[in-house]
């Protein structure tokens, strides 16, 4: 059990970091940038949070991938650094951050394989991450096919999870959803076990709300996507849902059996989780899980008195900031109007 003094130190540290986050005004300034170089210059000169890590780059000759990797590096390091302050579960949260990043890289590689593209030509592994993982990701960026991919990760938990997809990785991209669910099921299964074993009382309740709310909407969005784009059987659709969250089986089954995605939305609105949808502004239904997570974590980081909850809320909110900045970089790069870009941002 943490002392009151230790708890206050963690709360103060995390909230001070949160106070230096990107603001709506900062995002507006980024949206006015005309190219990636201008975005880099703004972050380097106007944002104290990014200036140090961007100091070595030349904003007049910066590549999009280089800029995105530096931003990922800063956010990754920030998230890991605050875990050191939480002696009770900080190590487990660090493991969650690392595994989340591993899964993101693995899924990216699989997408390239499915698209018939070579990872070493398109994707640059963030070198800062390699010392935190036992997987040889630099080697993974050089794989040319599914056999080389599976051979590279065969000694890891992910190799054991993905072995059953050995004959499917070259098939249609619809298999990616099932792979994604397997990997994130492994990730969330681990964190729920940590919560059940080490966390109690109101802290457990608040952390479960963060995860349950996200997973409820993740499953809902997955069903909508399957209804709109794939003709899957009842049993196949059950396989692409995460086995967590608060949605009752009767509602999940009703949504799976719905005639179309519009009926899925109507069923969802009758659930406790679905009633939260009216309070969220969104452009695409795919944005819902992240936007609800942003809303819940923004509330907890201000008002929760539980260090673990405030710390994890901050970790989730850094993901939102990363997503926003990268969406702006991509939008500016492809000359999408600022009005269209802002629709996909997650803002408080």
N, C-alpha and C positions, 0 to 999 in steps of 0.2 A: 504494500500500500504506500503510495506517495505521500510525503508530508505536505501540509498546506503550503509551506514555502516553496517546495519543489513544483507543486501544481501551479502556483502563481507565476513561477519563472517560465514554465512551458507556455502557459496561456499568454503571458506578455510577449514572449519571443515570437510565437506564431502570429499573434495579432499585429505585431509591429511589421512582420514580413508581409502580411496581408494588406496592410495600409499602403504599401508601396507598389501595389498591383497596377496594371494598366487600367486607366479610367476610360469612360465613354469619350471624353475629350481627346485622349490619346488615340483611341481608335479612329475618331473623326479625322485627326491629323494624318494618320496612316492611309486612310481612304482617299485623301487628297494627293497622295504621292503618285507620281507618274510612272515610276519604274522601281525595280527591286533595289537599285542603288539609293534612291531617295528614301525608301523604307529603312535600309540599313543606316543611312545617315541620321535619320530621325531617332532611331533606337539608340544609336551610338552617342548622339549629342544631347538629346532631350530626356532620355530615360536613364536615371541613375542605376536602375536595376540591370540594364543590359549594356551600359557603356563600357564597363570593365572587360567583359568577355568579348565585346566586339572591337576593342581597341586595336588588335593586330590587323584587322581587315582593311582593305582599301575599298571604300564604298563606291568608287568609280569603276571598279573592276571586280565586283563580287558576283559569284554565281548563286542562283537560287538555292541549290542544294547545300552549299557551304553556309549560307545564312541560316537556313532551317536547322542544320545540324548544330550550329552554335547556340541557337535558341533552345533546342532540345537539351543540349548539354547543360545550360544554365538551370533550366527547370528541373532536370533530373538530379543535379547536384543539390539544389535547394531542398527538394523533397527528401533526399537521403539524409541531409544534414540535420533536419529537425527531428528525425527518428532517433538520433543519438540522445536527445533530451528526455525521451520517454523510456525509463528503465524497465518498465513492466512488459510492454508489448512492442516497443520501438523496433526491436530486431525482427519481429514477425512482419511489421509494416514495411521495413526495408526489403524483406524477402518478397512481399507483395509487389512493391514497385519494380524490383528487378524482374520478377516473373512476368509482370504486365508488359515490360519492355521486350523481353524475350519473345513473348507471344506475338506482339506487334510485328517484330522483325520476321518471325517465322511465317506469319500470314502474308506479309508483303512478298516474301520469296515465293510462296505457293501461288500467289496471284500472277507473278511474272511467269512462272512455269506454265500455268494454265493458259496464259496469253501467248505462250511460245516466245517469250522474250528472255534475253540473257541478263541475269542480275548484275554482272560486273559492268555492263554497259550503261545501265539505268540507275542503279542504286549504289550509294556509297555508305558503307557501314559506319555509324558514328563511333570513332575509335575510342572516345572517352568511356564507352560502355564495356569494352572488351575485358577490362580487369575485374569487372563485377560478375562475369558469367563464366560458366564452365564449358559453354558451347563455343565452338570455333566459328564465330560469325564471319570473320574475314574469308575463311575457306568457303562458308556457305554462299557468299556473294559470287563465287566462281562456279557454282554448280550449273550444269547444262540441262539436266533432266531429273525426273522423279527418283531414279535409282541413285544418282549421286546425292540428291537432297536427303533421302532417307538414310543413306550410308553415313552422311555427315552428322546426323542427330541421333544415330541409333543407340548410343550409350546413355542418352538422357531420358527423363520422364516423357518428354515430347515424342521421342522415337518410339517408345512403347505405346503411346496413345495413338500415334498416326500409322502404326504398322498395319492396322486393319484396313487402311485406305490405300494400300500399296497398289491395288489394281484399278483404283479410281482416280488417282491424281492427274491422269492424262485425259479424263473424261470432261464432261460439260462443267461449266463453272458453278452449277447448282450444288455440286459436292462441297464447295467452299463453305456454304452455310453450315453444313453438318460438321465440318472440320472446326469451324469457328466455335460452334457450341461445345464440342468436345474439349477444346483448349480452354475456353473460358469457364466451362464447368469444372475443370481441374483447378483453375485459379480460384474461383469462388468457393469451391469445396474446401480448399485449404484455409481460406480466411474465415469461413463460417466455423471451422473446427477450432481455430485460434480464439474466436469470439466466445464460443461455447466453453472452452477450457480455461481461459485466462481472464475473461471479462464478465462482470456481474452488474446487477442493479440497473440504474438509469443509464449508465454508460453503455451497457449491452443493448438496451432498448433503443437508444439513439443511433448507435452504429448499425444495428439491424435495419432501422428505418432507412438509412442511407442506401444500404445494399438492396433491401427488399424493393424499395420504390424504383430504383434503377432497373432491376431485373424484371419487375412487373411490366414496365413499359418496353423493355427489350423484347420480352416474349410477345407482347401485343404487336409491336412493330414487325417482328419476325412473321407473325401470322398474316398480318396485312400484306407484307411483301410476297409471301408465298401465294396468297390468294390472287394478287394482282399479276404476278409474273410467272408462276409455275403451277402446273397441274399435278399436285401431289396427293397421295392417298392419305387417309386419316392416320394410319400407323406411321407413315413417313414424316408427316408433319409433327407428330409427337416427338420424333427423334431430334428435331431442330429447336426444341424449347429447353431452356435452362431449368433444371429440377429444383429451383429455389424460388423465393418470392412469396407473396401472400395471396395471389390469385387462386381461387378454389378451382378444383378439377372440373366442376360442373360448368364453370364459365369458360375455362380453357377448351373443354370439349365442344361447348356450344359455338365458340368462335371458330374452331377448326371445321366444324360441320356447317358453318354459315354458307349461304349461297354465293356471296361475294364480299369484297372487303368493306363495302358500306355497311353491311349487316354486322360485320365484325366490330366496327366502330360503335354501332348502336348498342351491342351487347356490352362492350367495354364501359360505356357510359353508365351502366347500371351497377358497376362494381365500385367498391370503396376506392380502389386505385384510380379507376376511370373518372371519378368525380373531381379529381385534381386537374384534369385536362383543361377545364374551362378557365383556370387561373394562369394558363401558360400561353404565351403568344408564340406561334411558330409558323414557318412557311411550309416546310415539308414535314411529313409525319416522322421521317427518319430522325429528325432533330429532337424529338420529345424526350428520350432518356437523358441526354446530356443537359437539356434545358431544365428538367425537373431536378436533376442532381445539383445543378448550379443553384437553384432556388433553395433547396433544403440545406445545402452546405453553406450558403451565404448566411442563412438564418443561424445555423449552429455555430459558425465561427464567431458570430457577434454575441450570441446569448447563452451558449452552453457553458457550463462550469466544469465539464469533464475534459481533461487534457487530451485523452486519446481521441475524443470526438472532434475537438477543435483541430488537432493535428491532422487527422484524416480528412477533415473538411478542407483544410488548406491544400492537401495533396490532390484532392479531386478538383479544386478550383484552379490549380496550376495547369491541369489538363485542359480546362476550359480556355484559359489564356493562350496556351499553346495552339489549340484548335483555331481560335480567333485569328491569331497572328498569321498562321499558315494559310488560312482561308483568304486573308487579305493579300498575302504575297502571291498566291495563285491567281486570285482575281485580278490584281493589278498586272501581273505578268501576261495574262490572256486578254487584257483590256476589257474586262467586264465592268459595267457601270457601278459606281459606288452605291447607287440605290439598290442594285441587285445583290451586291456583296453583303450589304448590311442586313439583308433579309436572312442570311444564314449564320450570322453571328449570334453568340449567346451573351447577352448583356444584362446587367442587373437593373 
